[in-house]
């Protein structure tokens, strides 16, 4: 059996988003009794010139849900807007999971070979949907999920690799 576009995009995105949802919840629980801690997390950065935690979580959603929406319409453009509070970030991830669960294998696989463009300012890069999802969105999704995970871990949230990976797609 060949691997489908759905398998290498939506299924993987859902796995990562489920991991992110899980470690965000562990972070919320960890900081529940510490006034102001979640606000510090949301604004936290690994280094001064890096984007904050909120941007990392927003980008996880943008490179999963947003990537599929971009594949459908034929264009993808970076964006950074979204909630700036912890509960809002958790809801954003939950909404993205809900949306992606509604994407069918048939609808996704029908996009294979379709042209799409990455557009940012004066830049317009041509891709096929599958090349965009596998060479642009997936690495970006993993980068931002890892950075969000690292920001929580460095603040003492008791999470590990199993929290990051989300549910494995085991043989049924």
C-alpha positions as CSV (number, residue, x, y, z in Angstrom):
1,X,0.0,0.0,0.0
2,X,1.3,3.4,-0.9
3,X,1.5,6.2,1.6
4,X,-1.1,8.8,0.9
5,X,-1.0,12.6,1.1
6,X,-3.4,12.4,4.0
7,X,-1.1,10.1,5.9
8,X,1.9,12.4,5.6
9,X,0.0,15.6,6.4
10,X,-3.3,15.5,8.2
11,X,-2.5,12.3,10.2
12,X,0.9,13.6,11.2
13,X,-0.4,17.1,12.0
14,X,-3.1,15.6,14.3
15,X,-0.5,13.5,16.1
16,X,1.6,16.6,16.7
17,X,-1.4,18.8,17.7
18,X,-2.5,16.1,20.1
19,X,1.0,16.1,21.7
20,X,0.9,19.9,21.9
21,X,-2.5,19.9,23.5
22,X,-1.3,17.4,26.1
23,X,1.8,19.3,27.1
24,X,-0.1,22.6,27.2
25,X,-2.6,21.0,29.6
26,X,0.3,19.7,31.8
27,X,1.7,23.3,31.8
28,X,-1.6,24.7,32.8
29,X,-1.9,22.2,35.7
30,X,1.7,22.8,36.7
31,X,1.2,26.6,37.0
32,X,-2.3,26.6,38.3
33,X,-1.3,27.6,41.9
34,X,1.3,30.1,40.8
35,X,-0.3,33.6,40.1
36,X,1.1,35.2,37.0
37,X,3.0,32.2,35.9
38,X,1.0,31.5,32.8
39,X,1.3,35.1,31.6
40,X,5.1,34.7,32.0
41,X,5.0,31.5,30.0
42,X,3.0,33.1,27.2
43,X,5.5,35.9,26.9
44,X,8.6,33.7,27.5
45,X,11.4,33.3,25.0
46,X,14.4,31.0,24.8
47,X,16.5,33.9,23.7
48,X,15.8,37.7,23.4
49,X,15.7,37.7,19.6
50,X,13.3,34.8,19.4
51,X,9.5,34.9,19.1
52,X,7.6,34.2,22.4
53,X,5.8,31.1,23.4
54,X,2.5,32.5,22.1
55,X,3.9,32.8,18.6
56,X,5.2,29.2,18.8
57,X,1.8,27.8,19.6
58,X,0.1,30.1,17.0
59,X,2.6,28.8,14.4
60,X,1.9,25.2,15.3
61,X,-1.7,25.8,14.3
62,X,-0.7,27.9,11.3
63,X,1.6,25.2,9.9
64,X,-1.0,22.4,10.4
65,X,-4.6,23.8,10.0
66,X,-3.4,26.8,8.1
67,X,-1.3,24.6,5.8
68,X,-4.3,22.5,4.9
69,X,-6.4,25.5,4.3
70,X,-3.6,27.0,2.1
71,X,-3.3,23.7,0.1
72,X,-7.1,23.9,-0.5
73,X,-7.0,27.5,-1.8
74,X,-3.7,27.3,-3.5
75,X,-1.8,29.9,-1.4
76,X,-0.2,30.1,2.0
77,X,1.0,33.2,3.7
78,X,2.7,33.5,7.1
79,X,0.7,35.1,9.8
80,X,1.3,35.7,13.5
81,X,-2.0,36.9,14.9
82,X,-3.8,34.9,17.5
83,X,-4.5,34.7,21.2
84,X,-2.0,36.1,23.7
85,X,-3.3,34.2,26.7
86,X,-2.7,30.6,27.7
87,X,-6.4,29.5,27.6
88,X,-6.8,31.1,24.2
89,X,-3.8,29.2,22.9
90,X,-5.2,26.0,24.2
91,X,-8.5,26.7,22.5
92,X,-6.7,27.5,19.3
93,X,-5.0,24.1,19.3
94,X,-8.3,22.4,20.2
95,X,-10.1,24.1,17.3
96,X,-7.3,23.1,14.9
97,X,-7.6,19.5,15.9
98,X,-11.4,19.6,15.4
99,X,-11.0,21.1,11.9
100,X,-8.3,18.6,10.9
101,X,-10.4,15.7,12.2
102,X,-13.0,16.8,9.6
103,X,-10.6,16.5,6.7
104,X,-11.3,13.3,4.8
105,X,-8.6,11.1,3.2
106,X,-10.3,11.4,-0.2
107,X,-10.4,15.2,0.0
108,X,-6.8,15.5,1.0
109,X,-5.5,12.9,-1.5
110,X,-7.4,14.8,-4.3
111,X,-5.0,17.7,-3.8
112,X,-1.9,15.7,-4.8
113,X,-0.1,17.4,-7.7
114,X,-2.1,20.6,-7.3
115,X,0.0,23.8,-7.7
116,X,0.1,26.2,-4.7
117,X,2.2,29.2,-3.7
118,X,3.9,30.4,-0.6
119,X,3.4,34.2,-0.6
120,X,5.1,36.7,1.7
121,X,5.6,40.3,0.8
122,X,7.3,40.3,-2.6
123,X,8.1,36.6,-2.5
124,X,6.0,34.0,-4.4
125,X,7.4,30.5,-4.3
126,X,5.8,27.8,-6.4
127,X,5.1,24.3,-4.9
128,X,3.0,21.3,-5.4
129,X,0.7,20.7,-2.5
130,X,2.6,17.6,-1.4
131,X,6.0,19.3,-1.6
132,X,4.8,22.3,0.3
133,X,3.3,20.1,3.1
134,X,6.3,17.8,3.4
135,X,9.2,20.3,2.8
136,X,7.8,23.5,4.3
137,X,4.9,23.0,6.7
138,X,6.0,19.8,8.4
139,X,9.5,21.1,9.4
140,X,8.0,24.4,10.5
141,X,5.3,22.6,12.5
142,X,7.9,20.4,14.2
143,X,10.2,23.4,14.9
144,X,7.5,25.5,16.6
145,X,6.1,22.5,18.5
146,X,9.6,21.7,19.8
147,X,10.2,25.3,20.8
148,X,6.9,25.5,22.7
149,X,7.7,22.2,24.4
150,X,11.2,23.5,25.3
151,X,9.8,26.7,26.8
152,X,7.6,24.7,29.1
153,X,10.2,22.2,30.0
154,X,12.8,24.9,30.9
155,X,10.2,26.3,33.3
156,X,10.0,23.0,35.1
157,X,6.8,21.5,33.6
158,X,7.2,17.7,34.1
159,X,6.9,16.6,30.5
160,X,9.0,14.2,28.4
161,X,9.3,12.8,24.9
162,X,6.0,10.8,25.2
163,X,4.2,14.0,25.8
164,X,5.8,15.6,22.7
165,X,5.1,12.7,20.3
166,X,1.4,12.5,20.9
167,X,-0.4,9.2,20.1
168,X,1.6,6.9,18.0
169,X,-0.1,5.4,14.9
170,X,0.1,1.7,15.9
171,X,-0.8,-1.2,13.7
172,X,-4.4,-2.1,14.3
